[in-house]
Structures are given as C-alpha cells and as structure tokens.
Amino acid sequence: MSVEFATVLAPMAGYTDFAFRAICRDYGASLTVTEMVSSKALVMGNGLSRLMLYRDSVDKPCFCQIFGHEPDVMAASVRLDEVASYEGVDINMGCPVRKIVNSGDGSALLEDPRLAARCISAVKRAIGDKPLSVKFRLGVSDSGGAVDFAKMCADSGADFVTVHFRTRKQMYSGVADYSLLPQIAATGIPVIANGDITTREQALELINMGAKGVAVGRGALGKPYVFAELRGEHYRFDVMAAIERHAELLLKVFSERVVANEMKKHVAAYLKGRRNGKLVATEAMSAHSLEQILTPCRNFFALYPDFRSVQG
C-alpha cells in the first residue's frame, strides 16, 4: 500500500546506532538519523565521534545529525568524508541536556536565533544541493517563539524542520503540545512532527494538521515495528532474532566487550513490558560478556515462547 507521509527514526544519543537504524528500516522507517555528533570533535579528529558515523551500505536515506554553535566549525565538519557520505545533514537545536546547553549547543540556540541562522546558513552553503534539516523544540520555557524560529530556519536555508513539541524546560516529561503545528506548517517549511507518537491514528491526525511526516524516538525503543504500524502495514517481529541481529551488526565495528555494554540498554528495551522480562534485563545489566546477555534471553523465550513474536 502507498504511504502518504514520512516515517522517521528520530535521533537518540546512545540508541540510534547503525544497527538499530537497520532494524527500524526493516520495519518501515523511511528516513533515519544518526546519533548527534559534535562538529568540533569531528573537525579535531576525535576517533570515537568518527566511529559513531559508521554506516551500513543499506542504511539509506540517512541524515547525519551534528551539534555545535560555531558556524565555521560546523561548516568544516560537514565537508568531512564521514559526514559527506550521508544523504543529508540535520542540525540539533533541541537537545535539552544541561552539559550540551551550557556549552552553547542544542537548545541553547533557541535563545540566540541570529547565531542559529548563521549556523544554518554556513552548513547549507557547505553541503550545497544536499537537504538540510533542523531539529528544535517549541522554546525554552514556552512556545512563544516557535513559529518565528521555523521561519528563520526556512529563510536561512533549511529544507525542512523536525519539531519536538515540548519545551526545553519540559525535558521529556508531560505530553507533547501540537497546538502550534498548523501555524508552523503555515510558514511554508515542511514539518516533521515529533513527540509521543505511537499509533497510526495519531500520525494521521498530525498529517491532517499540516505535518509532512512523523518522527518517533523513544516509542521505537524495543519496538522497531512501530514504523510498520504507523504505515498501516502487516508485520511479524521476532524479539530474540532482533536482539541477536542487533549484536551481530555491532560486532562488525566494535569489540565484544563494547557490544556487550551497548546491548544491555537495548535488551532492557526489547524485554520491557514482558512478564518476568525485567528479571532478565537486570541479569543482563551485570553481565561481563555478550554470551552472558544472550543466553538468559534465549532461556527466557524458551520458557515463554508466546512472548517471542509480535505481529500486527
């Protein structure tokens, strides 16, 4: 069936690694975005930041999300081969985490639209014809400047915006407030709506309000099939197979020890909501090897085979 709107995997620090992006794409994510990476760290040659940008050949289209507040540095970062290999660039102007904000990055730019405009313009000049998106929140403590900020993004060269319909003050609490979506969409820049989206009915309502697509972050953790649900498509999701594939993909790039540590949080997400799953997740958290994580998971699904498959 045809899908009338974009289904985007929203970037999440520590979660949207190339392996998770691949799994979400299998279930209908039409666009994925990397974990946010520091422009300054990339330009300085930070090995870990560059390793974070490893991508699988099938992970297309995918945008690289950068953060920073120095226009020249941000422009230089997107000219690097690691970033230039992506189909587009996304600038993070919404992260509410204190250490990011205190450095002048992320949602700190909501308080300085002129600097934000310079950053957008510099990056757009550097990437040329490639699409540029900007992700931002409604505001710092209220949504009074959200519409003007969207206009500024358009005027500065952004091709579309992803709006998390919460303020920085809210962090991830409360509920997303979509009341300004029609006004932001009326500025003319395409809008991807983000925040608390878990059902197709919600997505269609937001499309009717003017959004061109929806971005799902936390709602996809442990449930990559949410994208199939949003698209109205049938699916069958094998939880254990997803856990094993996730680990196998990560092993292509990282050491077994690193993969074991990375998989702990993903396993907790995959098992969330399943009876006695929390016990297995807790056991995984204290594991020292990948096998010490995978074996309890296999035993769990052998004991509860009905929990292994999800379909819709």
N, C-alpha and C positions, 0 to 999 in steps of 0.2 A: 504494500500500500504506500501511497505517497505521504510524505511528512511535510507539513506546511510550515514548520518552524525549526530553528536550530536547537540542537540539544548539546549543551556544552558542559564538559567536566571543568568545574571551577578549580583554580589553582589552590592547593593547600600545602603549606610548609610541612615537610616531613611525611607527606602522604602521596602526593601525585607524582611519584617516581615513574620512570618509563614503563615499568612492569604493570603498575596499577592502571596507567593510561591505556596500555594494550588491552587489558581485560575489560575496561569500560568501553573501549572502542568495539570490542566483540559484541557488546550488547546495545549498540546504537548511539554512542556518543559521537556526534558529527564533527566536533572540534574539541581538542584537548589543549591544556595549557600546562606548562612546566611549573614546578615549584618556583617561587620567586628567588632570583639570584641577584646579588649585589653587583651593580655596574662597576663600582670601584674595585671590588675584589677580582672581577673578570679582567679588568684593564691591568691590574697589578700582577696578573698571572697566578692567582690563587688556584692551586690544583684541585681542591675539593669542589670549589664553585664550578670549575670547568667539567669535572667529573659528573656533577649533578645534571649537566646538559647532554649526557649520553642519551642517544635515542635509537629506537629500533627502526628498521627500514620501513616497516608498515605503519608507523605512527605518523600518519598524515591525514588531514592537515593538523599541525600543532603549532601553537604560538609559544615563543619564549617570553616569560614574564621577568622583567627587570625592575629593580627599585633603585632609587638614588635621588639626588636633588641638585646635582651639578650638570648643567646641560652639556658641556663639552665632554665630560667623562661618560655620560650616558650615550652620547652620540658615538664616541670611540668604542664603547662596549658592543654596540650592535653591528659594528663593522667587522668584528672578530669572526673568524670562520665558524666557531662553535655556535654563535648566535645567528649568523647569516644563513646557516643551513636550514633554519626553521622557516615555515611558510609565512609567518608574521611575527610581530612583536606586541606585547601587552605591557603597559606601564602600570605598576602598582601605586595607586594613590589612595588606597583604602585601608591598608593594614593598620590595626589599632594597637598593636603590641607596643608597650612602653619604650623598649630599647630601640625600636625602629623609629618611633615618633620623636624620641629625644635626639636622634641623630639627624632630624630634619627630613626623614624619608616617609614613605607610606602616606598615611592620612594627615601628616603634618603639612603636606602640600595643600590640603583643603583650606588652610589658614593663609596661604600665600598664592592666590590664583595667578598673579603675574609671573612668579617663578615657575609655577606649574605650566603655564603657557609656553615659557621659554624652553622648558624640558621637552614638552611635546613637539614643538616646532623643530628643535635640534634633532630629535630622534627621527622624525618624519623625513627631514632632509637627508639624513644618513641612510635610511632604508629605501628611499625612492618610491618605486611603484608597489612595494610590498605593503599589505594592510597593517595599520596601526590601530590598536585599541587601547583604551584607558579604563582601568577599573577603579571606581571610587565609591565612597559611602555618601549618604544623604548630607552629612555635615559632621561637625564636631559634637555639638550637643543638641542641635535642632536642624531642621531641614530647610531653613530659610534661603540658603544659597545654592541649593541643589540644581535648580533649573539654569541659573546663570553659569554654574560650573560646567554643566553639559554644553551650553552654548560656547563657552570658552574652549572646550575640548574640540568642538567642531571647527571653530574659527582657527584653531592652532594646527589643524591638520589631522586630527584623529578620524578614522573611518567609521568607527562605532565605539560605543561605551558599554561597559558592563557595570550595572549599578547594584550594589548590595544595599537593599532598602532598610538599613539600620544606620544609626549614627555611630560615631566612634565611641561615644560615652556608653552606648549600649553594649559594646563588645559583641558577644554572641548571645546575650540574654534577651528576654522579651520576645516579641514577634516582629517580623518584618512588616513595615508600613508601606503599602503600594499606592497610597492615595495620590502621590505626585507623579506616578508613572505616565498618565495621559499628558501632563504638562511637559514632562521631559521629552516624551516622544514627539510632541508638537514642535519642538525646536528643529526637527528635521534630521537629527542624527539617529541612526539605528540604535536601538536599546536592547541589550540582553538583560533580562531581569534575574536577580539572584537573591535568595533568602527564603528558607523554609519550604522550598518546593519539593513535594514528594509524590504528587499524583498528576495524571493527565488532565483531570478536571481543573486543577489549579493552573496548570500550564496554559490550557486553552482560555481560561479567564484572563490571564495576563496578556495573551496574544490579542484578545478582543479589546484590551485596554491600550494597545499600541506597541507592545513588545514584539521584537522580531525573533526572539528566541528566549530560552531559559538556561540558566547555568546552575548546576547542582554541585555542591561541595560535600558538606557533612552527610547529606542524605544519600550519597553514593558509597560511603564507607561501609564495607561489608556487604553492600547491596549494589554492585555494579549493574545489575539488571534493571535498576530504576530507569535507565535510559530507554530500555525496551518498553517499559510501562508507559513512559511519557509519550513514546511514539505510537502507542496502541498496537504493539507487535507481540506476537506469541514468543515465549522463550522457555528454556529449561536451564536452570543454573545448578551445577554440581559444586557444592561448597568445598568439599575436600579436593576436588580436581583443581578448583581455582586457587586454593592455598598452595598446592604443590606446584602449579604452573607459575604462580607469583614468585615462589622461592627459586625455581629453576631459571627464570628470566633474570632475577637479580644476581644469580651466581655467574652469569655471563660477564659481569663487570666487577662485582665486589667479592671480597674474601668470604669464606664460610662463616667466620666469626661476625663480620659486619652484617651479613644476610640474616643470621640468627637474631641479632639485635633488632634489625629492621622489621623482621617478620612478627615480633612479639605484639606490636600495636596492631598490625593488620589482622593477626589471628584473633585478637580480642574483638575486633570489629566484625569479622566473619562469624564469630560464635555468639555475638551479642543477641540476647532475646531467646536463645535456645535453652531449654531446661537443662540445668547442670553444666551448661557451657561455660559459665563463669569460673567453675572449678578448674576446667581445662585451661582456660585463659590465665588463671592465676598460676597454674603449674608452669605454663609456658614462660611467664614473666621471670621465673627463677632458673630457667634453662641456661645451659652453658654451650650448647651446640644445637645445630639445626635439627638433628635427629631427635633430640630431647623435646623439641617442639612438635615435630611431625608425628612421632609415634603416639603421643597422647591424643592427638587429633584423630588419627586413624582408629584408635581404640574407641574413641567417643562415638564416631559414626558407625563403627561395627556394632556397638551397643544400642545406638539409636539410629537405625538406618533410615527411618522416616524423616529425620532432620537433615539428611544429606542433600536432598534435592528440593529445589524451589521452582515452581513453574507458573506461568500465567499466560 
